[in-house]
Amino acid sequence: MEININALLRPHLVTLKPYSSARDEYTGSSGIFLDANENPYGSVTSENFNRYPDPYQQALKERIATIKHVRTEQLFLGNGSDEAIDLLFRAFCRPGIDQVILLPPTYGMYEVSAGINDIETLKVPLTTDFQLDKEAVLASATTHTKLLFICSPNNPSGNNMRREDVLYLINHFPGLVIVDEAYIDFSQEPSFTGDLASCPNLIVIQTFSKAWGLASLRLGMAFAAPEIIGVLNKIKPPYNISGLTQKTVLEALEDLSNLKQMTRDILEERAYLEKELALCPLVERIFPSDANFILVKVRSAKKTYDDLVAEQIIVRDRSKVLLCEECLRITVGTREENNSLLKALTNLA
């Protein structure tokens, strides 16, 4: 679908002049820096953190772009994927006027961010098998509907959305379609980043918090057309990714074998957990998962959750979420952690 980004953008942002930091004016790594009012003597830590980091994370983006098979100008890095989500609302939705379509059950931060930005949410539930109701989504869109969020693999159900359904919505939705792929590394489906060239209204979100094991660093990725990435860079805080985070993630990206091994281990444990949970009398249904967690229907989810907490085993009670009645969301742990969970559930049966 052809898209006019400026037509979707909040009007006052079209001509907004972004903050110009000292590192915008000079991007070299060597020289005498007397431009940013920094402390020239270093810091009290073992490493020097007295200089501001690269505001556009160029070295890190170049490495990520190579791994993800995209161009650096198609990549935005945020303080977690939540920053990218928030910036999309701030860029394209006028408070009290524009709308977003959400597809419950789904990741809760979309609605929270919409609420913070005073954006109306139009909710189109997934089908009973947690798939997209394409026609209902399109029928819900109005002239003020700017964004559509699709989580695939979906949280909390864990399944992939049918690829042809997602592409149909990308090609027919009148605004921007955000495909959240936080769990893509655990899925057999290819990323939608491969469709960026043919889908100018597509934004793909990924994160380093799941398969990469770097949740504490808070680094998220958004992939989109350079025009959209330019908007996000225009309105983000000047130094949104710390120098320590950039350095640490670059080090993690030097050897991808660790990522591949951890992913294999998690997938093996997911299969083990699914098999063993099926033998537990307390478990009534195990939903198919393409993520690093499993949605499980149990007898009396709230009581089961509370009983597990008493054993210091913490899962997520999703029983009050649409289509997830009496369900717990269980993250795949290590074999020792999984066996502790299974033992506790067996004792509770």
Secondary structure, 3 states (H helix, E strand, C coil): CCCCHHHHCCHHHHCCCCCCCHHHHCCCCCCCCCCCCCCCCCCCCCCCCCCCCCCCCHHHHHHHHHHHCCCHHHEEEEECHHHHHHHHHHHHCCCCCCEEEECCCCCCHHHHHHHHCCCEEEECCCCCCCCCCHHHHHHHCCCCEEEEEEECCCCCCCCCCCHHHHHHHHHHCCCEEEEECCCHHHCCCCCHHHHCCCCCCEEEEEECCCCCCCHHHCEEEEECCHHHHHHHHHHCCCCCCCHHHHHHHHHHCCCCHHHHHHHHHHHHHHHHHHHHHCCCCCEEEECCCCCCEEEEEECCHHHHHHHHHHCCCCCEECCCCCCCCCEEEEECCCHHHHHHHHHHHHHHC
